[in-house]
């Protein structure tokens, strides 16, 4: 029924990158400790522990051998929103960059 598609390398890596930066703790039954702490989402910007948030995201990439490097490029506030700009490099040196709304 064409309800399942196979994605090849570039698209698979892009999909993996987007999934990893949006994983919340307890959302993967096999790995309940992976992901961002749910308590930070929607909280006051003054109460967010940015080092903890980045560490949680970094740990997701460390568990996956397809990723070589992850960097926080920018952390900025725009009105009532806070954004983290991430860059991740794959083992084949592809670079993926995105903004995450905290």
Beta strands, then each sheet from edge to edge (+ up, - down):
strand 1: 67-78
strand 2: 81-90
strand 3: 95-101
sheet 1: 1+ 2- 3+
end
